[in-house]
Amino acid sequence: MTPSAVGGNAIMSLLGMDVGGTHVTCAVVEPGPTGLCAGPTRRTEVDSSAGAEEILGALAQAVRDSVDPRTIDALGIAMPGPFDYPRGISLIKGVAKYEALYGMDVGAALRARLALRAEQHIVFENDANAYVLGEWLAGAARGGRRVIGMTLGTGFGSGFLADGCIVNAGEGLPPDTTLGFVPCRGGIAEDFISRRGICKSFRDLGGDPEHDVADIAEAARAGDACAARVFAEVGALLGEVLRPFVASFRCDVIVIGGAISRAFDLFRDPFAATLNADVKVAISELRDTAALLGAAELARRSAPSH
């Protein structure tokens, strides 16, 4: 199914927003030749440890820097969790970011700051879910019926999609559909498959403690045995974590994004060997715009005329 086949209501003016730990990315999303496509992205820095007024002010300014708020029909926001997405209330606590928003109706606060009209609606969605939907619409997951998307970076996020619809719960799915929460070696998968996990593994093997993931990947490509071993172990563990859910979800496409996906060449083979499944595996094509597209599409679908 192509993106243009999803929906079919009148052309709308949409804005997609992706809220990260240090910045907010926005783009106007409009119909293109094969479906929705994102215009130029605009990135706004945000101090996620600041007070609520400063954070909300930064989010509202990110919108205004991208578009005149009066001209949009809907705003789709990809937001990290925990968050009450249907009600727009933040539940983020204990993760050293956006804690000042805890318990707040973020949607109502943004609506007031942007002076939106009643018919201009705001939709929130988990950032990993928005990402996998974006890749299904116009990226590496096009044509997939049952898709698992993973974002590998500071954390280990994931989203599940069936025929273009987000699946948030069901038998045979991980807790909160987040693969990073799957129990693993006395902890959870995110402890090992993430930026901190890769850096710790490298340090534990005697590697330079100042190296970040990109440095470790560069060292692996240059022949560093310790660095290569770290990525081989990540690949094998990722396949082990994912394998039962590929089977239970009857997945036909896996799409991998996030900063760590740029090192996929270093863990592709051990991942495939451990996964041992007849499934298409693809790297994100849209990268930073995937979540923007997905969030905007969800805002479009929620329109009364849809």
C-alpha positions, 0 to 999 in steps of 0.5 A: 500500500502506498502512502497516497492510499492511506486516507483520502480526505481533503488536502490539509496543512500539517506540521510534524514535530519530533521532540528530542532530549536536546532539540526539537525538529519541525517540518511542514508536511504536505502531499507529494507525488506518492503521498505525504512528504516533509519540507525543509526541517527546522531544528530548535535547541531546547533545555530539557532540564529547564522549568516548564515555562522555558520548555513550553516556550521553546516548543511553541517557538519551534512551531512559530519558527517553522510556520504561522500557527494560524495556517495549519490544520493540525500539529502532530508531535512525536514525544518520548515517554512515558506520556499519556498520548491520547490526553496529551499529559506528560508522565516523564519522571526520573529520566533527567529530561522534561521532568518539569512537565510531569502531570501537565496537559502539554497539549492545552499549554501549547494550544494556549501559547500558539492561540490555536483555534478549536478546530486546529487539533494537536496529536501526540504519539510515541516517537518510536511509533511515529518513526516506524509509521513514517518509514512505512509511509515513505521510507524503508518499510514501504510495502510491509504488512507487519513491520517492526521498527527499532531506534538504536541510540541513546536508548532502544526504542521500538514500534510495531505496525500492522497494515499501516496502523500502530499496534500498542498492545497484544499477546506476544509483544514486549512490555509497552511494545518497547524491545528495550524493556525486554529482560536480558542478562540480569537487566534489560536489553537497553542496558546493552543495546544502546549508546551507554551499553556499547561504550561500557562494553568497550571500556570493559574490554580495555578500550579507550573510555573517552570513545563514543559509539562513532569512535568505536565504529571507526576503530572497528573498521580500522581493525581494532579487535575489541571494537569489532567484538563489541559490535559483533556482540551487539548484533548477536544480542539484538537478534536474540532479543528480537527473534521471538517477537518476529515470530509472534508478530509475524513480521515481514519487515524490520527497519532500523534507525537511530545513530547506531544504525550507521554502524550496521555494517559492523553487526549485520552478519551476527544479527542475521545469524542469531535472528535466523528469520526469513524477513526483510531487514532495512536501514532507515531511509528518512532518518530525522524526518521519519518521526515528523512524517509519522506524527503528521500522518496521525494528525491527518488521520485524526481530522474529523473529515478523515 
